[in-house]
Amino acid sequence: MHESELPKLILDVPDFPKAGVNFKDMTPLLADPSALSLAVELMANPYRGEGVELVVGAESRGFIFGTAIAQALSAGFVPVRKPGKLPRAVHGMNYDLEYGTDRLEIHADAISKGQKILLVDDVLATGGTMRAKCDLAEKIGAEIVGITVLIELQFLEGRKKLGAHGESVHGVLKY
């Protein structure tokens, strides 16, 4: 499989989850072993040899790509979850959505100060969720090596919301 074939496995679903949104459904890509393998490699490759110790991904598709990328980079994986899902002490970060607010949490002892991390997600859209993950990582004292996503929706300008971290975004597919 070639990189140019990946977009064929991402389906547009109009008006999901609400009117006016064109959802990028990547479940066909996830179901194709060659495509999934290629997507993971393309997301991981820029960070080989960069000393990534931990890959950090938020539920739910950040878990799918994050664990696979962690394995590809011989790194550990740290989950970021919605409130009330982690059983021990947590650090949390509230953030704004287009239609309200949300919160992400990480175990308080999951990342040590100075540890090199790679933030992973499926899509970078408006940047709100990724900005919260960056803020959470900085609050803990982690060193963000980079940010990798399968899809970047450039027209939503999510990179701008990431400030200096916008420079370190690697998007495999850009729309």
N, C-alpha and C positions, 0 to 999 in steps of 0.2 A: 504494500500500500504506500502511496505517496501523499505527502502533506496536502497537495491540491485536492485530494479526494475527501478530506475530512468534512468540509462544509456540506457535502451532499448527505451526510449522516446527521445533520442538525436541522431539525424541522421547525419552521415558523408556525406558531399557534397564535392567531390573531385574537385580541381581546381577552387574554388570559394573563394574570388572574383578574384583571379588571379591564373595562373598556379603554381602548387606546393603547394598550400595551401589546407589543408583538413578542411573545415569549419564545425564547430559543430552547427547544426541547432536544436535549442531547442524549436521551435514552437509547436511540438507535446506535449512536456512537459507542455508548457504554456496552451495548450488547454484542458489538463486533470486536472479537479478540485482537485482530490486527490494528484496527483503528484505536482501540483503547491503549494498546501498547505504544503505538506511535505518539498518541497525544501525551502520554506520561513522559516519554523520552523527550519530546519537544519542550515540555514544560520544565523538565529537570536539567537538560543539557547545559543551559547557560550558567548553572550553579555548580557544575562539577569542578572540583578542585578549589572551591571557595571556602571550604572549612565549615559548611553548614552542619551544625550539631543536632538541631531539632527543626522539624517541619511542623508548622502550626496551621491547622485548618478548622474552619467553623462548620457546624452541621448545616446541611447534611451532605451536599455534594463536595464540600471542602474535605469531608472525611474520605470520600471515595478517592479523590485525586491526591489528597495529602498523604494517606498511608502508602499509596503506590509510589509516590515521589520520594517519600522517606526511605522506602526500601531501595529505590534506584540510587539514592545518594548515600546509602549506608548511615542513615541518620535515624534518630528517634522521632516519634510523632506525638504531638500534644493536641488534644481536642479543646476547642472553644465551644461552649454550649450556651443555650438559652437558660434563663434563671431557673434554679431549683433542680437541675439535672445532675449536678456534681455533688458527691457525697461528703467532701471535706471542705475545709476553709478555702474561700475563693477570693480573687480580685475580680472586680466587675467594672464595666464601663457602659454608661447609658449613651445612646446616640439617637439622632433624629432621622426619621423616615419621611417620605413625601406625605404620609397620612397619619403621622403620630410619632411615637418614640418606641425604642426597643432597648434591650440590654444583652450584653454578652458577658460570660464569666469563664474564668480559667482557674484551675487549682492554684492556690497561692504558692505552692512549692514546685510547680511544674517546670519553671524556667529559672535558672540561676542568673544573677546579675552578670552581664558581660557575655552570656552565651550567645552564639551566632545562630540566628534563626532565619528561616525562609517562610514567608506567609503565602498560603495557597488558597485559591478559591476557583470555582468554575467560571464565574463571570465577574468582570468589573463593569458596573453600570454607572450609577451616580456617585459611587465612591463612599457612601455613608458607612456601610458595614466594614469595608477595608480600613477606612479612617479610624473606626473604633478599635479594630484589631491592632493598628499601628500605635494608637494611644495606649492601649492596654499593654502592649509589649514594651513601650517606652516607660510606662509607669513601673513595670517590673525591673527595668534596667537591662533588657535584652538588647543585643546588637542586631538590627535588621539588615541582613545581607541583601535581601531582595524580596520582590513580590512577583509571583507567577500565577497567571490565569489562563484558562483555555480560550475564553472569549473576552475581548474587550469591545464594548459598545462605545466607540470613540465619540460619537455624536452626543453622548450624555456627559462627556468631559469629566469623568470620574478621577482622572489623574490630577486634575487641578485641586480637588478636595484633599488630596494626599500630601500637599505641600512638597517638601524636599523629597519625600518618598516616591512621588510621582515619577521621578527620574529613574527609579530602579524597578519600574513595572515591566515585566515581560509578558506580552499577550501573544499567544500563538495565532489565533484567528481574530481579525479585526473587522468590525462592521461599522 
